[in-house]
């Protein structure tokens, strides 16, 4: 990753306030779920991808279909991932230079 952004759910942000001169993220790994789902989705650049790996509560989210269609966004679910596995994944991506 060129940039890693960690925020808390009470904090609102925009792409431009986090990374200047960047049109958005190509990948968001959503580990929290409903509290940060829309923020993660809105940070994606066109043709960006969000992988869902966590959900801290049972709340539902409203998916902004128009945003997804206009920007050709992909939202992919994953059954689960342990913290150690996530760390190993980031290490692997860094060592190999692979980009999702």
N, C-alpha and C positions, 0 to 999 in steps of 0.2 A: 504494500500500500504506500502511496505517496504521502497520504495524510490519514491520520486516525482521529476521529472526533468522538469524544465521550461527553455526554451531557446528562443532566438529571431531568426527570419528567416535568418539573415545575418551570424549567427554563425554556423559553421559546426562542427560536433562532431561525435565521434564514441562511440560504447558501452564501449570500454575499457577506454576511456578518461573520461567518466562520472561515471561509477560504476566499480571499480576494483573487480576482482574475481567473477564476475557475468556474466552468459552466455547470458544475454539479459533480456528484459522485457516480462512478460507474457501478459500484457495488455497495450495498448496505447490508450488514449482517445484523438482523433485528433479534436481540436476545431478551428483550423485555416484554414485547407484545403491545397490548392496547395503550398503555400510557405513552409510548413513544412511536407507535406505528405510523401515524400520519406525518410526524416530523421526519422520520426516516424516508418515507415514500416521497415527500416533497423535496428532499435533498438530492434525489436522483436526477441525473441528466437524461436527455432523450436516449432511449434504448437501454436505460439502466436496469439493474436487477436487484431485487431485495430477497434475501434468503431468511426465512423465518425459522429460528432455532429455539425460541423460548417464549414463554407466556406466564407472567407473574400472577395473573388473575384470570377469571373465567369470563371477563367482559367481552362483548362483541365490538367490532369496529365497522364503521361505514366506509366502504371502499369508493373513493371518488373515480367512478368509471371513466368520466371524461378525461381526467388527468392521465389515466393509464392508457387510454386509446390514443389521445393526441401525442403523447410522448413515447408510445410503444414500450411501456414499462412491463417488466416481468416480475411477478411475485411468485416465489417458489417456497413450498413448505418442506420442512425436514422433520423427521420423527423425533429426533432429539440429538443433543451433543453435550458431552460432559466438558467441564472447564478445561481439563487436561487435554482432551481431544481438540478443542478449539485452539489452545495454545500450540499444540503440535501442528495443526493445520497452518497457522500463521508462520511457524518456523519453516515448514516445508515450502510454502509459497515464497518466503524470503530466500531460502537456500537455492531453490530451483529457478527463481526468476519468473515462474508461471504467474499469469494474471487471469483471474476468473472472467 
